[in-house]
Amino acid sequence: MSTPADIARIFDYEFRCTDLVIASIRSAKRSIEEFGLASLAVAYERAVATFCHTQAARRLWLSRIAPDLSGFPPDGVFPIWALEEAEIDARQVDGLWRAYLSRLAAPDGPALTSLVRYSSTEGVVYESTLADILIHVINHSTYHRGQIANMVASAGAKPAVTDYIAITRKKA
């Protein structure tokens, strides 16, 4: 990812996965209701919690690079929300990231090589390039989407396919 256009392309993949993951988690809930097995509810609840964390982390990183667009997640980085609340937040965060990406693409936008100084949630100060932060945001979401897929399967449903290549490829 060497240009703002490259970054925008991979974030488009990220945004497309939002709908897929929400639908996948909903299918897990339907599966639990269909089979009536309370034991499957734990996997569903963990999937929702992981999705909530992913959204909060996306908001946290945005607050570090664009504090005027987003602040620290109000419920911390491990919020406990219902899926409906997480969906609302995810859509809002997608919109905020789109706004940031339009800045990045502007001729006077921030350079991907610029250093960003920020504090970890433990208060340790670090510096990372903007490109590394953007790559991390995508990788962090991808990591948790994999976990959610496993949890959805454990709840008796078929997880959504969210592999990058599956989302971006075109039939010949």
C-alpha positions in Angstrom: 0.0 0.0 0.0 2.0 2.8 -1.3 -0.5 5.4 -2.3 -3.7 6.9 -0.9 -5.6 5.1 -3.7 -4.1 1.8 -2.5 -5.3 2.6 1.0 -8.7 3.6 -0.2 -9.1 0.2 -2.1 -8.3 -1.9 1.0 -10.6 0.3 3.2 -13.3 -0.3 0.6 -12.9 -4.0 1.3 -13.1 -3.2 5.0 -16.4 -1.3 4.6 -17.8 -4.1 2.4 -17.0 -6.6 5.2 -19.1 -4.7 7.7 -22.4 -5.8 6.1 -21.1 -9.4 5.6 -20.0 -9.8 9.2 -23.3 -8.3 10.6 -25.3 -10.7 8.4 -23.1 -13.6 9.5 -23.6 -12.8 13.2 -27.4 -12.5 12.6 -27.4 -15.9 10.9 -25.8 -17.3 14.1 -28.6 -15.8 16.2 -31.2 -17.4 13.8 -29.4 -20.7 14.1 -29.6 -20.6 17.9 -33.2 -19.8 17.7 -33.9 -22.5 15.2 -32.1 -25.2 17.1 -33.1 -23.9 20.5 -29.7 -24.8 22.0 -28.7 -22.3 24.7 -25.2 -23.7 24.6 -24.7 -22.1 21.2 -25.6 -18.7 22.6 -22.1 -18.3 24.1 -20.5 -18.4 20.7 -23.0 -15.8 19.4 -22.3 -13.5 22.4 -18.6 -13.8 21.9 -19.0 -13.0 18.2 -21.0 -9.8 19.0 -18.4 -8.8 21.7 -15.6 -9.3 19.2 -17.4 -7.2 16.6 -17.9 -4.5 19.2 -14.2 -4.5 20.1 -13.3 -4.3 16.4 -15.5 -1.2 16.0 -14.1 0.5 19.1 -10.5 -0.2 18.0 -11.2 1.3 14.6 -12.6 4.4 16.4 -9.6 4.5 18.7 -7.1 4.5 15.8 -9.0 7.1 14.0 -9.0 9.3 17.1 -5.2 9.0 17.1 -4.7 10.1 13.5 -7.7 12.5 13.2 -8.9 13.6 16.6 -11.2 16.1 15.0 -13.2 13.3 13.4 -13.4 10.9 16.4 -12.5 10.8 20.0 -11.6 7.9 22.3 -14.3 5.3 22.2 -16.8 6.4 24.9 -17.3 2.8 26.2 -13.6 1.9 26.0 -12.0 -0.6 23.6 -14.0 -3.6 24.8 -17.6 -2.3 24.9 -20.5 -4.6 25.6 -23.3 -3.6 23.1 -26.2 -5.4 21.5 -25.6 -6.3 17.9 -28.0 -3.5 16.8 -25.9 -0.9 18.7 -22.7 -2.3 17.3 -24.2 -2.1 13.8 -25.0 1.6 14.3 -21.5 2.3 15.5 -19.9 0.3 12.7 -21.8 2.3 10.1 -20.8 5.6 11.8 -17.2 4.5 12.0 -17.2 3.5 8.3 -18.5 7.0 7.5 -15.8 8.7 9.6 -13.1 6.6 7.9 -14.5 7.5 4.5 -14.2 11.2 5.5 -10.6 10.6 6.6 -9.7 8.8 3.4 -11.0 11.7 1.4 -8.5 13.9 3.3 -5.7 11.4 2.6 -6.5 11.6 -1.1 -6.4 15.4 -1.2 -3.3 17.0 -2.7 -2.5 18.6 0.6 -3.4 15.4 2.6 -1.1 13.8 5.1 1.8 11.8 3.8 1.7 8.1 4.4 5.3 8.3 5.6 4.5 10.9 8.2 5.0 10.0 11.9 2.1 9.9 14.2 2.7 10.2 17.9 0.1 8.6 20.2 -0.3 7.0 23.6 -1.3 3.3 24.0 -4.3 2.5 26.1 -1.7 1.8 28.9 -0.3 5.3 28.5 2.9 4.4 26.7 3.9 6.9 24.0 4.8 5.6 20.6 5.4 6.8 17.1 4.4 4.9 13.9 4.2 5.9 10.3 0.7 6.7 9.1 1.0 3.8 6.6 1.8 1.4 9.4 -1.2 2.5 11.4 -3.5 2.1 8.4 -2.2 -1.3 7.7 -2.6 -2.3 11.3 -6.3 -1.1 11.3 -7.0 -3.4 8.4 -5.0 -6.3 9.8 -6.7 -6.0 13.2 -10.1 -6.1 11.6 -9.2 -9.1 9.5 -7.9 -11.0 12.5 -11.1 -10.5 14.4 -13.3 -11.3 11.3 -11.5 -14.7 11.3 -12.4 -15.2 15.0 -16.0 -14.1 14.4 -16.2 -16.6 11.5 -15.1 -19.4 13.9 -17.6 -18.3 16.5 -20.5 -18.1 14.0 -19.6 -21.6 12.9 -19.6 -22.7 16.5 -23.1 -21.3 16.8 -24.3 -23.6 14.0 -24.3 -21.1 11.2 -22.3 -20.6 8.0 -19.9 -17.7 8.4 -19.6 -15.1 5.6 -16.6 -15.3 3.3 -14.6 -12.1 4.0 -11.3 -13.0 2.3 -9.9 -10.0 0.5 -9.5 -11.9 -2.8 -13.0 -13.2 -2.6 -14.4 -9.7 -2.2 -12.2 -8.1 -4.9 -11.8 -10.6 -7.6 -13.8 -10.5 -10.8 -14.9 -13.4 -13.1 -13.0 -13.7 -16.3 
